[in-house]
Amino acid sequence: GFYYEPLTESVKERITGISYPESGCTVPYEDLNYVGLKYIDFNGQEQTGELICHKAIAQDLVEIFYELYEARYPIERIALIDAYQGDDELSMQDNNTSCFNYRTRPSGKLSNHAYGLALDLNPLYNPYVASRSDGSADVAPAGSEDYVDRSRSFDYKIDKDDLACRLFTEHGFTWGGSWRSVKDYQHFEKEI
């Protein structure tokens, strides 16, 4: 139930025009792998999930998610972002764990998700938080405001002692919750 492989023609058809642009994509299909895996959902039930990632981290993801599965670590859902028409906000609001999506950051630079080198885990409970000049916070996704205060205790919270955080960092990933300028508690990325 845990494997990775090059993108098949049917997977290419599913993502082209959604997470993978029909034209102008600078990431070739050959750099990406399809990952099949199992996970334990919030009801304690075994589910099957799928991710697309850069081929350089496919083995890492299989190993990490196998260990999370063995530990019965709860993940609400793992589906390709194409199920949300490539809309990152909708995927995060639905607490979907995802990886590849060819998109830019607010700066206009390609996100590491565009290369398949970043993954967002249980994003609703682990929001992106940036401070605005007026002292307020920019929080994503909408609806995750209750989870900004990381001093609180609540289910599905990722912190530096969380099993997922430990596994990702052991595999050479950086956790967005350790960033200085912004905090992205759902986000793990790896430089290759």
C-alpha positions in Angstrom: 0.0 0.0 0.0 3.0 2.3 0.0 4.7 2.9 -3.3 5.9 5.5 -5.8 6.2 5.4 -9.6 6.6 7.7 -12.6 3.4 9.5 -13.6 1.2 7.3 -15.8 -0.7 8.7 -18.8 -3.9 8.5 -16.8 -2.4 10.5 -13.9 -1.1 13.1 -16.4 -4.6 13.4 -17.9 -6.1 14.0 -14.4 -3.7 16.8 -13.5 -3.0 18.5 -16.8 -4.9 21.8 -17.0 -5.4 21.8 -13.2 -2.3 21.4 -10.9 -0.1 21.0 -14.0 -0.6 23.8 -16.5 -1.3 22.9 -20.1 1.4 25.3 -21.2 4.3 27.1 -19.6 5.1 24.6 -16.9 8.8 24.5 -16.3 8.7 21.2 -14.3 8.7 18.2 -16.7 6.4 15.3 -15.9 9.6 13.2 -15.7 10.6 15.0 -12.5 7.4 14.0 -10.7 6.3 10.8 -9.1 2.9 9.5 -8.1 2.9 8.2 -4.4 0.2 5.8 -3.2 -0.1 5.4 0.6 -2.4 4.4 3.5 -3.2 6.6 6.4 -5.4 6.6 9.5 -8.2 9.2 9.3 -9.7 11.3 12.2 -12.2 8.5 12.9 -9.4 5.9 13.3 -10.2 4.3 10.0 -7.6 3.2 7.4 -7.8 5.1 4.2 -5.9 5.2 0.9 -4.3 8.5 -0.2 -2.3 9.8 -3.1 0.3 12.5 -3.6 2.4 13.8 -6.5 5.9 14.9 -5.5 9.3 15.5 -7.0 11.0 12.2 -7.7 13.9 13.2 -5.4 11.6 13.0 -2.3 9.3 10.1 -3.2 11.2 7.6 -1.1 11.3 10.0 1.8 7.5 10.4 1.7 6.8 6.7 1.5 9.1 6.1 4.5 7.6 9.0 6.5 3.9 8.1 5.8 4.6 4.4 6.5 5.9 5.4 9.9 2.9 7.7 10.5 0.5 4.9 9.5 2.2 2.4 11.8 1.9 4.9 14.7 -1.8 5.6 13.8 -1.0 9.3 13.4 -4.3 10.9 12.4 -4.6 12.7 9.0 -8.0 13.8 7.9 -7.5 13.3 4.2 -4.8 13.0 1.5 -5.9 13.7 -2.0 -4.4 15.4 -5.1 -5.1 19.1 -5.1 -6.8 18.5 -8.5 -9.8 17.3 -6.5 -10.1 21.0 -5.5 -9.6 22.3 -9.0 -6.0 23.2 -8.0 -7.4 25.7 -5.4 -5.0 25.7 -2.5 -7.4 27.6 -0.2 -10.2 25.1 -0.8 -7.9 22.2 -0.2 -6.6 23.7 3.0 -10.1 24.6 4.3 -11.0 20.9 3.7 -7.9 19.9 5.8 -6.5 18.1 2.8 -2.8 17.0 2.9 -1.2 17.7 -0.4 2.1 18.2 -2.2 2.4 19.2 -5.8 0.6 22.2 -7.2 2.2 24.4 -9.9 1.6 27.8 -8.3 3.4 31.0 -7.3 3.9 32.6 -3.9 2.6 36.1 -3.2 6.1 37.4 -4.3 5.4 35.9 -7.8 8.2 33.4 -7.4 7.3 29.7 -7.8 6.3 28.0 -4.6 8.2 24.8 -3.7 4.9 23.1 -4.2 5.4 23.9 -7.9 8.4 21.6 -7.9 6.7 18.9 -5.8 9.2 19.6 -3.0 6.8 20.9 -0.3 3.9 19.2 1.5 1.1 20.7 3.7 -0.1 18.4 6.5 -3.5 18.8 8.2 -3.5 22.5 7.2 -6.7 23.6 8.8 -5.2 22.9 12.3 -1.8 24.1 11.3 -2.2 27.5 9.5 0.0 29.8 7.7 0.4 33.0 9.8 2.1 36.3 8.7 2.1 39.5 10.6 0.7 42.6 8.9 2.1 46.1 9.4 -1.0 47.0 11.5 -0.2 44.3 14.0 -3.0 41.9 12.8 -2.3 38.6 11.2 -2.8 37.2 7.8 -4.0 33.6 8.3 -4.6 30.8 5.8 -6.8 28.9 5.4 -9.9 30.9 6.4 -11.5 29.1 9.3 -8.1 28.2 11.0 -8.0 31.4 13.2 -8.7 29.3 16.3 -5.4 27.5 15.8 -3.0 30.4 15.5 -2.2 30.5 19.2 0.3 27.6 19.4 0.6 27.9 23.2 -2.8 26.3 23.4 -3.3 22.5 23.5 -5.5 21.0 20.8 -5.8 17.9 18.6 -3.8 17.6 15.4 -1.4 20.4 16.3 2.1 20.1 14.8 4.9 21.4 16.9 8.6 20.6 17.1 7.9 17.5 19.2 5.2 16.1 17.0 5.9 12.8 15.4 5.4 14.1 11.8 7.7 17.1 12.5 10.4 14.8 13.8 10.1 12.3 10.9 10.2 15.1 8.3 13.2 16.8 9.8 15.0 13.5 10.2 14.6 13.1 6.4 16.1 16.5 5.8 12.9 18.6 5.5 12.5 22.1 6.9 9.4 22.8 8.9 7.6 26.1 8.3 6.7 26.4 11.9 10.4 27.1 12.6 10.6 30.0 10.2 11.3 33.5 11.6 9.4 36.0 9.4 6.2 34.0 8.9 5.0 30.7 10.4 3.6 28.0 8.2 2.8 25.2 10.6 1.4 22.8 8.0 4.4 23.1 5.7 7.4 20.8 5.2 9.9 21.3 2.3 13.2 19.9 1.2 16.0 21.4 -0.8 17.5 19.1 -3.4 
